[in-house]
Amino acid sequence: MSNASSTQQQSGTQLDPLTGSLDAFLTLLRRRKILWEFHTATVLTNSIGTAAVSLLLDGDSNPITGKTICGPLATQQRVGVIFVPPAGYYVVGILGGVSPFGIVAAPMTNSANGANTTTTGVEVWDTSWDPYVFNSPGSLRCEVHMNGRMLFGNSTSLGDRYRIKIRDGGTADPDATSPLVAQLDHVLLGAAFLASATIPVIGTFVASRGMHNLGVFTSRVSGTGTVTPACPDVAAELYVTAIGLDPDSS
């Protein structure tokens, strides 16, 4: 018996010729750039306007450049990547299968009256709406909609001008100094339900990465009357849709 065989038996280990052959075969495929590999990764820069995208593979510390074949990608989005030698890395899917586009959180409805607006130049938060909360992966061009709300005027509201605003408080509740994402000026046509038809308020904005809390505010621009945000018959609705990636954001 050879010394090598004696040593294997004494140590209690045996060389597996099949495993050794498979490892050698896989090494050969990698060297010849034939073996495809699947990875998970994080997007480092959004890919709007170009097929190239910067990626950080899980378990790695050096970014790579790949190409996306599944549309625009947002910063910090989690993706699936295939390495196809010798062409390179391709993003082939979004982990979880969730696109960043479409309605970003469940629409909110509201049938309650809001707080009265009585003083010119003072914004009143309509707290009959809870903040509309959503999370953005970053660089999202969003469109906010408030439909079905009206301003219920009093006996002296004819001709008064009011302004409805939607503000984004970021990670906190919004206030009158929070960034403005939509607004509409409206002149009242009379008193009570004659004062105003339902007023759609729509605006677009770029949602940075993280949480966003949106709120509705009303202020009187001119006049002497009082108004109350209300709904005539059907509940009002508030929601946000993500319509694309913003080319001027990272």
Helices and strands as residue ranges (DSSP letters): H 3-11, H 17-31, E 37-43, E 52-57, E 64-68, E 78-84, E 88-94, G 95-97, E 102-103, E 108-110, E 124-125, E 132-136, E 140-153, E 161-168, E 180-187, G 193-195, E 199-207, E 210-222, E 227-230, E 236-245
